[in-house]
Amino acid sequence: MSRQARILSQAFLLAVISLFSAMTFASVVISGTRVIYSSEAKDVTVKLNNVGKAPVLIQSWIDDGDMTVKPENIRVPFILTPPINRVDPGKGQTLRLSYTGAALPMDKESVFWLNVLEIPAKKQLKDDASLLQMAFRSRIKLFFRPAGLNGDANDAAQKVTWSAAPGGVKAFNPTPYFVSLVSLAVNGKEREGQMIAPYSSLMFNGIRAAAGTQIAIEFVNDYGAVNKFDALVK
């Protein structure tokens, strides 16, 4: 294994840990909170900006949902370039994503994740000094959207039906789009939302809501904005 590969491997392990940290100090900012890849597109681009005061090494890759798998062991139907690059302070980098054409469902969306690993430049220290440098990993959703799907993705959240079930409420997404819920609240009690897959049900346990109960919903649209509406339990 080369020296660079060892550095990236060690940084990857540290970055997995950093994803669970409540506070991060990443210098690299991704333009957008999600990527929508239309099946008709030749490629899509994502802009990164280094807003820090030092150069960083950036490693980027796409995974299919398992954040613990190393990039070299991941097989996804996308090519991302450049996978590794140095970005100076105040500068940017454009990532280009290309779909390989490998088989994916054409009647509904598929979801992947774009990862950006930021490795700070090594600082020069005196012989008797020590410093822990953390690598920071950002991760946003990548939706592969086949052409010709019915309906509008931004209306999908309001198409979800809610029904009372033993132990909680059940949500059913009848659309071909993923629905990303930020939160839901019943009788003033709020809980964190989840992503509901196309044509799938998801159980929210611990929520007491009889038929006719109003649920306050927050969801993220294609543009990364949080929208709100009220739904009724059936």
Residue pairs with C-beta under 8 A, 6 or more apart in sequence:
1 9
7 119
8 59
8 84
8 117
8 119
9 70
11 59
11 117
11 119
11 135
12 59
12 70
12 71
12 117
12 135
12 137
14 134
14 135
15 117
15 135
15 136
15 137
16 67
16 68
16 137
18 24
18 134
18 135
18 136
18 137
19 67
19 137
19 139
24 136
25 136
26 118
26 136
26 138
27 50
27 51
27 52
27 53
27 54
27 56
27 89
27 118
27 120
27 136
28 48
28 49
28 50
28 51
28 52
28 56
28 58
28 87
28 116
28 118
28 136
28 138
29 48
29 49
29 51
30 46
30 47
30 48
30 114
30 116
30 138
30 140
31 46
31 47
31 48
31 49
32 46
32 140
32 224
33 140
33 141
33 220
33 224
34 140
34 141
34 142
34 143
34 180
34 220
34 222
34 224
35 44
35 46
35 97
35 114
35 140
35 141
35 142
35 143
36 44
36 143
36 145
36 153
36 222
37 44
37 78
37 97
37 99
37 142
37 143
37 144
37 145
38 145
38 147
39 99
39 106
39 144
39 145
39 146
39 147
40 147
41 99
42 98
43 96
43 97
43 98
43 99
44 96
44 97
45 94
45 95
45 96
45 97
46 94
46 95
46 97
46 114
47 92
47 93
47 94
47 95
48 58
48 60
48 87
48 92
48 93
48 94
48 95
48 116
49 91
49 92
50 56
50 87
50 88
50 89
50 90
50 91
50 92
50 93
51 90
52 89
53 89
54 89
54 120
54 121
55 86
55 87
55 88
55 89
55 121
56 86
56 87
56 118
56 119
56 120
56 121
57 84
57 85
57 86
57 118
57 119
57 121
58 84
58 85
58 86
58 87
58 93
58 116
58 117
58 118
58 119
59 71
59 83
59 84
59 116
59 117
59 119
60 80
60 82
60 83
60 84
60 95
60 114
60 115
60 116
60 117
61 71
61 74
61 80
61 83
61 115
61 117
62 74
62 76
62 78
62 80
62 97
62 112
62 113
62 114
62 115
62 142
63 69
63 71
63 74
63 76
63 112
63 113
63 115
64 74
64 76
64 112
64 113
65 111
65 112
65 113
67 113
67 115
67 139
71 83
71 115
76 112
77 99
77 100
77 101
77 102
77 103
77 104
78 97
78 98
78 99
78 100
78 112
78 142
79 97
79 98
79 100
80 95
80 96
80 97
80 98
80 114
81 95
81 96
81 98
82 93
82 95
85 93
87 93
95 114
97 114
97 142
99 144
104 110
104 144
104 146
105 146
106 146
107 146
107 149
107 176
108 146
108 149
108 176
108 177
108 198
108 199
109 143
109 144
109 145
109 146
109 149
109 153
109 176
109 177
109 178
109 198
110 143
110 144
111 141
111 142
111 143
111 144
111 178
111 195
111 197
112 141
112 142
112 143
112 144
113 139
113 140
113 141
113 142
114 139
114 140
114 141
114 142
115 137
115 138
115 139
116 137
116 138
116 139
117 135
117 136
117 137
118 135
118 136
118 137
118 138
119 135
120 133
120 134
120 135
122 133
123 131
123 133
125 131
141 178
141 180
143 178
145 153
145 177
146 176
149 176
149 177
150 175
150 176
151 159
151 175
151 176
151 177
153 177
153 221
153 222
154 221
154 222
156 173
156 175
156 177
156 178
156 179
157 179
157 181
157 217
157 219
157 227
157 229
158 229
158 231
159 173
159 174
159 175
160 171
160 172
160 173
160 174
160 175
160 179
160 196
160 231
161 171
161 172
161 174
161 234
162 169
162 170
162 171
162 209
162 215
162 231
162 232
162 233
162 234
163 169
163 170
163 172
163 211
163 233
163 234
164 170
164 209
164 210
164 211
164 213
164 233
164 234
165 203
167 203
167 205
167 206
168 203
168 204
168 205
168 206
168 207
168 208
168 209
169 186
169 203
169 204
169 207
169 209
169 215
169 233
170 201
170 202
170 203
170 204
171 196
171 201
171 202
171 203
171 204
172 200
172 201
173 179
173 196
173 197
173 198
173 199
173 200
173 201
173 202
174 199
175 198
175 199
176 198
176 199
177 198
178 195
178 196
178 197
178 198
179 195
179 196
179 219
180 193
180 195
180 219
180 220
181 193
181 194
181 195
181 196
181 217
181 218
181 219
182 192
182 193
182 218
182 219
182 220
182 226
183 190
183 191
183 192
183 193
183 217
183 218
184 190
184 191
184 193
184 204
184 207
184 215
184 216
184 217
184 218
185 191
185 215
185 216
186 207
186 208
186 209
186 213
186 214
186 215
186 216
187 213
189 207
190 216
191 204
191 206
191 207
193 217
193 218
193 219
194 202
194 204
196 202
209 215
209 233
210 233
211 233
211 234
212 232
212 233
213 232
213 233
214 230
214 231
214 232
214 233
215 230
215 231
215 232
215 233
216 228
216 230
217 228
217 229
217 230
217 231
218 226
218 227
218 228
219 226
219 227
220 226
220 227
221 227
